[in-house]
């Protein structure tokens, strides 16, 4: 998956909205991996350092939601493995 650039009027001035969109994007990807598009792993490319910070914040939350998931940010990629 590639994290999309949001419309310019959302860029980094409405941080709660950006975090909400990223969370929905990640959760939607996990849902697809567990249903129609079965996969045990998912990677999402992050476009810049700010987006990477959002992903780093999501890592601990995802680990709390599902302790079986292996979630890491490596470079500019969010890796989620062990999706059941």
C-alpha positions as CSV (number, residue, x, y, z in Angstrom):
1,X,0.0,0.0,0.0
2,X,1.1,3.6,-0.6
3,X,0.1,6.3,1.9
4,X,-1.6,8.9,-0.3
5,X,-1.0,12.6,-0.1
6,X,-4.1,14.2,1.2
7,X,-5.7,17.3,-0.4
8,X,-3.5,20.4,0.3
9,X,-5.9,22.0,2.7
10,X,-5.4,19.0,5.0
11,X,-1.6,18.9,4.9
12,X,-0.4,19.0,8.5
13,X,-2.6,21.7,9.8
14,X,-5.4,19.3,10.9
15,X,-3.4,16.7,12.7
16,X,-6.3,14.9,14.3
17,X,-7.9,14.4,10.9
18,X,-4.7,13.1,9.3
19,X,-4.3,10.6,12.2
20,X,-7.9,9.5,11.8
21,X,-7.5,9.0,8.0
22,X,-4.2,7.0,8.5
23,X,-5.9,4.8,11.2
24,X,-8.8,4.1,8.8
25,X,-6.4,3.3,6.0
26,X,-4.4,0.9,8.1
27,X,-7.5,-0.8,9.6
28,X,-9.0,-1.1,6.1
29,X,-5.8,-2.8,4.9
30,X,-5.9,-5.2,7.8
31,X,-9.5,-6.0,7.1
32,X,-8.7,-6.8,3.4
33,X,-5.8,-9.0,4.5
34,X,-8.2,-11.0,6.6
35,X,-11.0,-11.3,4.1
36,X,-11.1,-10.9,0.3
37,X,-7.4,-10.3,-0.3
38,X,-5.9,-12.8,2.1
39,X,-2.3,-12.0,3.2
40,X,-0.2,-12.6,6.3
41,X,1.6,-9.3,5.8
42,X,1.1,-5.8,4.8
43,X,3.5,-3.0,4.0
44,X,2.7,0.7,3.6
45,X,5.1,3.2,2.0
46,X,5.2,6.5,3.9
47,X,5.9,9.6,1.8
48,X,7.8,11.8,4.3
49,X,9.1,12.2,7.8
50,X,5.8,13.6,9.2
51,X,3.9,10.6,7.9
52,X,6.5,8.3,9.4
53,X,5.9,9.9,12.8
54,X,2.2,9.1,12.5
55,X,3.1,5.5,11.6
56,X,5.5,5.3,14.6
57,X,2.6,6.4,16.8
58,X,0.3,3.8,15.3
59,X,2.8,1.0,16.1
60,X,2.1,0.8,19.8
61,X,-1.6,1.1,19.3
62,X,-1.7,-1.7,16.8
63,X,0.4,-3.9,19.2
64,X,-2.1,-3.2,22.0
65,X,-5.1,-4.0,19.7
66,X,-3.7,-7.3,18.5
67,X,-0.7,-8.8,20.4
68,X,-0.2,-11.3,17.7
69,X,0.7,-8.7,15.1
70,X,4.3,-7.9,14.5
71,X,4.4,-4.2,13.7
72,X,7.5,-2.1,12.9
73,X,8.5,1.0,11.0
74,X,11.6,0.3,8.9
75,X,12.9,3.3,7.1
76,X,10.0,4.8,5.2
77,X,7.9,1.6,5.4
78,X,5.3,0.4,7.9
79,X,5.5,-3.4,8.2
80,X,2.7,-5.4,9.7
81,X,3.3,-9.2,9.8
82,X,1.6,-12.2,11.3
83,X,-1.9,-11.1,10.2
84,X,-4.3,-14.0,11.0
